[in-house]
């Protein structure tokens, strides 16, 4: 694929990903996880576009979580469940498909660092789960988790995923997309 065609496809993927985010936010509130997942995957383009759309969806959920008051413990619990579900599906796709492809294409150890980041996120989610939702430390811990996820996503989106995409042929990238979507559907 030529540079112009790749830029055009990437631009279309970004538009599709942005469109998916708006739809996803509505679906999160109205229809549940399965519809949300299918919409994201249907609207987004290749594997990078899907993962970017999922990152944005998680940040939308965090926005809604951060808008809660300390006495809205039930709402915080429900939002944490939605965040955990979205992150779990996303992590499985990355850990079972994307990171192994990265490790194969780039033996520098970057994939191992990303796996470690996911372990830290899972630990932080557990800590939020067991801490009283009205504890004064609960929201600062939730905000710290969001910050860590934002840094992780930024590194993936700005550095790691573009580098991996450039190493893959169009055919290999399409295979990676198909495998990742299949993996995600198992949890939808």
Buried (B, 14 or more C-beta within 10 A) or exposed (E): EEEEEEEEBBEEBBEBBBBBBEBBBEBBEEEEBEBBBBBBBEBBBBBBBBBBBBBBBBBBBBEBBEEBEEEBBEBBEBBBEBBBBBBBBBBBBBBBBBBBBBBEBBEEEBBEEBBEBBEEBBEBBEBBEEEEBEEEEBBEBBEEBBEBBBEBBEBBBEEBBEEBBEBBEEEBBEBBBEBBBEBBBEBB
